[in-house]
Amino acid sequence: MRNLKTVLSLLLTTLSLQANIEEGKDVYLQNCVMCHSTTMKGGMGRDFNLISYNRHKEDVVKYIRAPSSMFREFGYSSNAMPTLPLSEEEIKDVSEYIDSLQTFKVWMKTKK
């Protein structure tokens, strides 16, 4: 019975996480795709695969909230990213989506 509860809990968590990733992809398509690629095919901003590889999700959240005050901390010499009118939920969802782009990171999360 205990194992069943654990399995159900993991399943619900996975489904919830997937919903956030899908919502985050929608936020990306509505607000980010103009500048950021997910296919390594260029754009004004860095590709989200590279961001996912080099940054923690929490750092991405901080940058989205205040890009004009965070760009130096991220090692950029200037900032072209506007402050987007996103809700906290949208910021969390899009950062979850960005984080999901690296399959190795996703695999490592399952090993915890």
N, C-alpha and C positions, 0 to 999 in steps of 0.2 A: 504494500500500500504506500509506503514511504517513497519507493522508487517511482511509482505512478505519479505522485504529487510533484516530485522533482522533474519528471519528464514533462508534465503539463505546464509547470512553471517555466521551464526552458522554452517550450513551444510558444507560450504566450509572449514571453520576452522577445523571441525571434520574430514573431508576427508584428509586434509593436515596433521593433527596430526597423523591419522592412517597410512598414507604413511611413516611418520618418524618412527613410531613404527615398521612397517614391515621392513624398511631399517635397523633399529637398531637391529632387530632380526637377520637379515642376518650378520651384523657386529659381533654380539655375536657368531653366529654359526661358523664364519670364524676365530675369534680371541680369544674368551673368554671361549668357552665351554670346553676346555681342563682342565681348572682349576676351573671354576665357574659353579655350578649347578643352575637350576631354579626349581628343584623338591625336594629340601631338602634331596638329596641322597649323599651328600658329594662332595669332591673335595679338591684340595690343597687350593684354595681360598674360601672366604666366599660365601655362597649361595646368589644369587642376590635378592631373596625374602627378606632376612634379611637386605641386603644393602638398598633395596628400603624402607623398613620399618623404618630404622634408619637414613637414610641420605636424604638430599635434593638433587634434581637433579643438582643444581649448584655445590654442594660439590663433587658429583660423577664426574662431568666434570673436576674439578680441580685435582682430584686424578688421573684420566686417563691421563691427560696432564703431570703430574710430580709425579709419585708414590714414587720415591726415596726421594723426598723432602717433601712429605705430610704425610708419614706413621705415624710419631709421633703425628701430629696434629689430626689424626684419632684414636689415642690411641693404635696403634700397636707397639710392641717392636722391630720389624724388618720388612723388606720389601722383598717379593719374587716376586712382580709383575714387569715385565719389562716395560720399556717405549715402547709403541706400535707405529708403524709407521702409525697412523691413521690421516686422514684429520680432520679439524675442523668439517666438516659436519658429518663425521662418528662418531666422539666423541659425538656430539649433538644427533645424531640418537640413538646410543647405550644407552646414558643416558636417553633418552626418553623411550626406551624399558624397561630399568631397572625400571624406575619410574612407568611404566604402570603395573608392576607385582602386585602391591598392589591394589586390587579392591577398598578398602576403600578410598585410595588416589584419584583414578580415580573418584569415586562417589563424593567426596568432591569438586573436580574441577568443577563439573557440578552445584554445589550449589552457585557458585560465581556470 
